[in-house]
Amino acid sequence: NPEGLCVVAGRHSQAVIERLAAAGVACEEKDMLTFRAMMLQRLIWQAAFSIVGSKSRKTMGDIAEDRFDDVAIVIAELLDVLKTRNPDVPLDDLDTVLDYAQLVYASHFADVRPSITALFRFRNGYFYELAQES
């Protein structure tokens, strides 16, 4: 758990924080809009790396090193969609989302190979539903 990325919101937040703390995982309570922003940005990272890595079968670390320009294009497009669809959610600016994607997400999951097909609906379902509505 990279520091500051585990967050919860809602009426059971304290119970979740206590359980995670017992397992050695730091977690913070956030307001619902901040929580939603962090959740959506995490979805962006997962979707972008899955899309770019689906054909190459490279690890996230390799994708971050060799194909981050492609990841950045996907992140920029998805972030624009989220900002349009969620105007009240305090999403970070593009540079911050890109920094987190490369420095936190890609490094934390450096040895993982993304799969776009196995978990498509789970990881990309939100964006898939938005595309279907368009």
Phi, psi and omega in degrees: 000102174301136185309130175088356182266342178271112182226154177224162176210154176110181190290340179258015183305311184299320178296319179294316179302316180296318179294318178293321178299322178297334178265004178085018181252123178283138181211144180239151173269136178233161172290162187300322181291319177295318177302313180298319178299314180295321178297313181294321179294324176295321176299322177301311182301312181299314181295315183297312180293325178295315181295312182291323184273353186297325181271327186280335184059024176279164176284164178301321179299317178294320179297316179298326181279316188264332189229026185294334176299320177292318177301317182298322179296315180295316179300315181299317180295314181293322178295319176300317179298314182295321179294324178290316184280340184229064187297337181272350183274128183281071179289146178291165176285166185302315182300319180293317179296320178295317179301312179298319181301317183278313187279328184254299187296307183294321181286324181292327181246034188304325184266002182273138174262120181289149178231118180277334185271317186297320184239031186304306183297322181292310185275329186241007183301322179301313181288324177299315178297321177298319179295321179295328180287336185288000000 
